């Protein structure tokens, strides 16, 4: 064991391991130096044992506490062993590999995006309908489309059945509600049918709010605009 590890020839060799408990620090401005290490050596078929010895170590392969070193030991006399320094990765390469492993582990913990980046509901390029702060399920979309008579997911159909009329999609209904809210001027007497138009516009706004297309603030603003028209 020790400084002449590289010159040792082990009879009836078997592979084992040596775990570092503690060791001396690497010196500055040197390519190699003596390193005193306290090890726990494990060899198959034998009980583990402690070792306190010095080894000539290259600075670029200087070990660290807790590191496990590969060794070759004699099966008949495991106290005769040598550390396989050629198999030990230099500390800078070891650090880069550990960083890569950590990055991969962190990436695996994150939920991957849907294939192709497609929205969770409504198909590619269709509006995302939110209900209670969550993307609406196909069943919820169908239910709300049946209740409102609107094409909320932009698939051209209402509740998976009849084709939606022109301008009957979600964006069209928003535009229609906005247009209805802007009709008329304050101080002008109501015209026949104007009250019915306001009721219809309010119903459309309520349906849009229930579907999640309008926030509470947007709903209140447009409702007041309709009532003031």
Phi, psi and omega per residue, in radians:
X1 nan 2.828 2.957
X2 1.785 -2.482 -2.943
X3 -1.120 -0.490 -3.062
X4 -1.733 0.489 -3.123
X5 -0.933 -0.712 -3.044
X6 -1.154 -0.324 -3.109
X7 -1.742 -0.054 -3.076
X8 -1.274 2.537 2.965
X9 -2.093 2.071 -3.051
X10 -1.663 2.206 3.053
X11 -1.404 2.630 -3.071
X12 0.621 1.058 -3.018
X13 -1.222 2.606 3.026
X14 -2.517 2.552 -3.106
X15 -1.413 2.547 3.079
X16 -2.584 -2.801 -3.123
X17 -2.541 2.722 3.093
X18 -2.323 2.016 3.133
X19 -1.631 2.295 -3.083
X20 -1.442 2.177 3.045
X21 -1.570 -0.793 3.085
X22 -2.776 2.852 3.110
X23 -2.822 2.909 3.115
X24 -1.346 2.789 -3.126
X25 -1.366 2.690 3.106
X26 -1.307 2.437 3.121
X27 -1.351 2.808 3.067
X28 -1.454 2.657 3.006
X29 1.003 0.840 3.078
X30 -2.526 2.644 3.098
X31 -1.636 -0.408 3.079
X32 -2.734 2.799 -3.097
X33 -2.884 2.912 3.055
X34 -1.305 2.364 3.128
X35 -2.176 2.057 3.091
X36 -1.547 2.175 -3.061
X37 -2.238 2.508 2.970
X38 -1.824 2.059 -2.995
X39 -2.115 2.746 2.908
X40 -2.048 1.968 -3.037
X41 -1.692 2.346 3.114
X42 -2.185 2.215 3.124
X43 -2.246 2.268 -3.124
X44 -0.932 2.352 3.119
X45 1.484 0.017 -3.124
X46 -2.368 2.653 3.063
X47 -1.215 2.619 3.105
X48 -1.187 2.684 -3.132
X49 -2.567 2.736 -3.100
X50 -1.613 2.550 3.125
X51 -2.362 2.408 3.039
X52 -2.234 1.893 -3.040
X53 -2.703 2.976 3.104
X54 -1.883 2.530 -3.112
X55 -2.402 2.498 3.037
X56 -1.417 2.098 -3.016
X57 -2.258 2.404 3.006
X58 -1.258 2.462 -3.077
X59 -1.055 -0.655 -3.098
X60 -1.206 -0.248 3.101
X61 -2.021 0.358 -3.107
X62 -1.032 2.253 -3.043
X63 -1.361 3.089 3.134
X64 -2.408 2.702 -3.132
X65 -1.016 2.409 -3.138
X66 1.563 -0.255 3.136
X67 -1.226 2.506 3.099
X68 -1.843 2.155 -3.091
X69 -1.765 2.455 3.061
X70 -1.344 2.465 3.135
X71 -2.355 2.862 2.996
X72 -2.163 2.136 -3.066
X73 -2.187 2.821 3.080
X74 -1.391 2.237 -3.140
X75 -1.089 -0.633 -3.115
X76 -1.439 -0.449 3.139
X77 -2.481 1.439 -3.028
X78 -1.106 -0.261 3.077
X79 -1.143 -0.336 3.058
X80 -1.628 1.843 -3.113
X81 -2.578 2.875 3.025
X82 -2.405 2.569 3.108
X83 -1.423 2.319 -3.120
X84 -1.537 1.371 -3.067
X85 -1.115 -0.485 -3.130
X86 -1.116 -0.402 -3.121
X87 -1.577 -0.087 -3.088
X88 -1.531 2.261 -3.113
X89 -1.364 2.362 3.089
X90 -0.965 2.616 -3.007
X91 -1.067 -0.585 -3.125
X92 -1.218 -0.679 3.079
X93 -1.214 -0.620 3.119
X94 -1.127 -0.688 3.112
X95 -1.142 -0.704 3.120
X96 -1.126 -0.699 3.130
X97 -1.154 -0.707 3.120
X98 -1.142 -0.673 3.098
X99 -1.105 -0.719 3.119
X100 -1.129 -0.731 3.107
X101 -1.105 -0.686 3.120
X102 -1.141 -0.741 3.119
X103 -1.081 -0.740 3.127
X104 -1.134 -0.679 3.120
X105 -1.139 -0.693 3.126
X106 -1.182 -0.661 3.120
X107 -1.157 -0.606 3.134
X108 -1.207 -0.404 3.125
X109 -1.390 -0.293 3.138
X110 -1.543 2.452 3.129
X111 -1.216 2.202 3.139
X112 -1.219 2.628 3.099
X113 -1.215 2.794 3.097
X114 -1.028 2.584 3.130
X115 -0.928 2.246 3.117
X116 1.338 0.013 -3.120
X117 1.259 0.339 -3.100
X118 -1.237 2.568 3.084
X119 -1.077 2.731 -3.110
X120 -1.230 -0.439 -3.123
X121 -2.512 2.673 3.008
X122 1.558 -0.129 3.081
X123 1.530 2.996 -3.098
X124 -1.189 2.249 3.062
X125 1.418 -0.001 -3.125
X126 -1.598 2.734 -3.126
X127 -1.183 2.576 3.075
X128 -1.537 2.057 -3.141
X129 -1.669 2.199 -3.125
X130 -1.889 2.396 3.059
X131 -2.251 2.119 -3.102
X132 0.970 0.646 3.075
X133 1.403 0.062 -3.127
X134 -2.157 2.597 3.079
X135 -1.021 2.342 -3.111
X136 -1.207 2.465 3.058
X137 -1.404 2.831 3.098
X138 -0.968 -0.644 3.137
X139 -1.167 -0.716 3.113
X140 -1.159 -0.719 3.100
X141 -1.038 -0.778 -3.134
X142 -1.067 -0.723 -3.132
X143 -1.133 -0.798 -3.116
X144 -1.223 -0.610 3.076
X145 -1.126 -0.683 3.106
X146 -1.152 -0.622 -3.120
X147 -1.274 -0.666 -3.025
X148 -1.729 -0.290 -3.061
X149 1.229 0.394 -3.092
X150 -1.998 2.670 3.027
X151 -1.588 1.605 -3.025
X152 -1.392 -0.547 -3.058
X153 -1.706 0.059 3.043
X154 1.270 0.376 3.138
X155 -1.586 0.078 3.109
X156 1.443 0.052 -3.139
X157 -2.273 2.719 3.102
X158 -1.859 2.055 3.141
X159 0.983 0.582 3.100
X160 1.286 0.126 -3.079
X161 -1.993 -1.875 -3.054
X162 -1.116 2.620 3.110
X163 -1.176 2.485 3.131
X164 -1.296 2.473 3.094
X165 -1.167 2.765 3.109
X166 -0.955 2.329 -3.127
X167 1.333 0.167 -3.072
X168 -1.586 0.022 3.117
X169 -1.283 -3.137 -3.100
X170 -1.061 -0.830 3.139
X171 -1.142 -0.632 3.113
X172 -1.137 -0.682 -3.139
X173 -1.214 -0.633 3.071
X174 -1.103 -0.793 3.124
X175 -1.080 -0.699 3.140
X176 -1.148 -0.706 3.130
X177 -1.147 -0.681 3.109
X178 -1.129 -0.729 3.141
X179 -1.130 -0.711 3.130
X180 -1.126 -0.608 -3.134
X181 -1.217 -0.436 -3.084
X182 -1.606 -0.071 -3.133
X183 -1.240 2.529 3.062
X184 1.429 2.828 3.119
X185 -2.225 2.533 3.103
X186 -1.012 2.447 3.121
X187 1.568 -0.172 3.125
X188 -1.618 2.238 -3.108
X189 -1.012 2.582 3.113
X190 -1.112 2.446 3.089
X191 -1.660 2.784 3.128
X192 -0.973 2.316 3.097
X193 1.495 -0.149 -3.097
X194 -1.190 -0.656 3.119
X195 -1.092 -0.686 3.106
X196 -1.131 -0.645 3.115
X197 -1.096 -0.672 3.139
X198 -1.189 -0.694 3.100
X199 -1.071 -0.771 -3.141
X200 -1.118 -0.697 3.126
X201 -1.140 -0.686 3.097
X202 -1.127 -0.682 3.116
X203 -1.119 -0.703 3.123
X204 -1.144 -0.717 3.112
X205 -1.104 -0.693 3.123
X206 -1.103 -0.699 3.116
X207 -1.153 -0.688 3.118
X208 -1.141 -0.680 3.103
X209 -1.141 -0.729 3.138
X210 -1.122 -0.562 -3.130
X211 -1.379 -0.204 -3.133
X212 1.639 0.038 -3.119
X213 -1.293 -0.440 3.129
X214 -2.107 2.460 3.034
X215 -1.380 2.957 3.118
X216 -1.051 -0.710 -3.126
X217 -1.164 -0.745 3.115
X218 -1.128 -0.679 3.136
X219 -1.103 -0.816 -3.117
X220 -1.123 -0.681 3.136
X221 -1.107 -0.833 -3.105
X222 -1.247 -0.580 3.099
X223 -1.111 -0.768 3.134
X224 -1.137 -0.622 3.122
X225 -1.142 -0.668 3.113
X226 -1.164 -0.771 -3.112
X227 -1.155 -0.545 -3.139
X228 -1.438 -0.182 -3.065
X229 -1.368 nan nan
